[in-house]
Every structure is written in structure tokens, then in C-alpha cells.
Amino acid sequence: MMHSLRHAFVLVASLLGAAALLGCGRPFVPATPPGFVDLGDRYGDDEYRATTAEGVVLGIRAFENEPEGDLAFWSRVIEKRLREGGGYALLGKADVKSRNGLPGVQLRFGHDEGKEAHLYYLTVFVNEDRVFLHEAGGRKELVERHQQQIDWAIRNFVPE
């Protein structure tokens, strides 16, 4: 599963430009839901990762909003990139809001690894300065089992 999430992130990061990563700490406040453990000691200051014991993973990164685009632009670009470049099937979209009221779009993708179905949710938030990517993924049955915790993490996420 970690390979699949890394593959999806690499596709998105290559689109947005890894050089555009913000390097002065997190421009967001993550919310680690019950049942997940923050893996902060294993990742840089500019990103967030958490996991369950079963392997459902949450991740957050922020990129400069360059070229400057709105939520509709970035969510469409990311959707297109994952569908065409990564073999991910779009299963649905949902409008969401962060804890501080910033609107976002959650893109829900499916992807098979061998005979196992996986789900990958990528929630996009955009402000004038940054594009925030809130990721969640794992084996389908595990993501579905942890759906309430994933939703809680997004509702309590604070982009700055």
C-alpha cells in the first residue's frame, strides 16, 4: 500500500513541481484521528504522515500556488493527472471544508494492486499562497472501516 500511495504522490508532486515545496515548516495544522499514530519523527518538517496498525495512511503536503490557480483548476489538474498518468479510477467527488472554513474538494480514487482493491482519497484545498493535499489510502476494506476517522481528520485540518 505504501508503494501505491508513494506512486500517487509522485505523480501529483511532479505535476506541481517538487521544487515548489515549502521548506520552512508546516503551513498547516494536521489533526491525527483516534486509531492513528503520527509518524512525525520519520518525515520532514514540511509534511505530515500518520498510520493505523493495519496500514491505512494519512498524509498532508503543501505546495506554492504557482501558477496561481483556484480550487476548480487544481482539483481538475490533479484528477486528470492521476487518472491518465497513474491508472487511478475516479470513484467520486465531494465538497468538504477545513476546520477554519476553507473549501476543498475530495477526489476518491480506486486502484488495484494485484488482486487487492485499494482506495486513495486526495482532498485539495487552495488559498492565495498554497495548494494543500490531504491524502488517505489503504486497502479498500480498511479505508472503509476507518472512514469516520478520515472524515474527522479532514474536518479538523487547519490550512494556514
Buried (B, 14 or more C-beta within 10 A) or exposed (E): BEEBBEBBBEBBBEBBEEEBBBEEEBBBBBBBBEBBEBBBEEBEEBBBBBBBEBEBBBBBBBBBBEEEBEBEBBBBBBBEBBBEBBEBEEEEEEEBEBEEEBEBBBBBBBBEEEEEEBBBBBBBBBBEBBBBBBBBBBBBEBBEBBBEBBBBBBEBBBBE
